[in-house]
Amino acid sequence: MTTTNDAGTGVHAYLTVQVEALLRHHEPVMEREPDAVHRMRVATRRLRSLLSTYSGLYAEIPLQRRRLRWLATELGRVRDLEVLRTRFAKRLDDERPDWFEALVEQEALAYGPLIRTLERERTRKLLKAAEHLAASPEFSPAAAQPADDVIAPIVAASQRDLARALERIATAADPDQARHAARNAAKRTRYTAEAATALGESAETVAAAAKKLQNRFGKCQDDVVAIAYLEAHAPDSPLLERERRAHAKHLARVDAAIEEF
């Protein structure tokens, strides 16, 4: 962990790790290696979040957030199917009903458009811009300021945003959507705090709390997606009731985690 107290160094080191992950998993995704899509997508999302939160530390940013959002969406088309296929495979044991085989085929077919996307000039330019940002950053004057003055308020603002997202769940017309929004807020807070290494233990504590919430909300969102898929494609499957029971259990854990936050 860096011990520097300026605002820019630690944040950029964290950003560089994400760029390295983005570049490293490009070929494994092309080769359809297990978990490569997930890892590349996470790096893409973290970069997008960091460029939003800490853009003031850079005088120039060659990597555009909208391009990262586009790439994350393309990766997500495969990743969402991968999550469902992996989840259902564990629950079905050796059974492979027709609806599951159709899901497997759908995931395999989804790789075609993704691989073509990764071969595009647009993607090559994105990766090159990311590499350039990591290797040759142009910092703003704010990057040389003390982290306590520049980064600490950003982390605190992120915590407040998360707290407001949590509060909205209780009165939301669509609680599932509100929980999903809270999960995204938890991700942003986690990434913001993880990059704030110059703040030391205080940022680590924030990151750990946000990660716990993210994981709790993530389980709920996975439940919602799985239930919707089964209702549409396998309404008679005994897995449907099992997924609903799991969702009830995860909702209770979410409520407990919110109380602890």
Secondary structure, 3 states (H helix, E strand, C coil): CCCCCEHHHHHHHHHHHHHHHHHHCHHHHHCCCCCHHHHHHHHHHHHHHHHHHCHHHEEECCCCHHHHHHHHHHHHHHHHHHHHHHHHHHHHCCCCCHHHHHHHHHHHHHHHHHHHHHCCHHHHHHHHHHHHHHHCCEECHHHHCEHHHHHHHHHHHHHHHHHHHHHHHCCCCCHHHHHHHHHHHHHHHHHHHHHCHHHCHHHHHHHHHHHHHHHHHHHHHHHHHHHHHHHHHCCCCCHHHHHHHHHHHHHHHHHHHHHHC
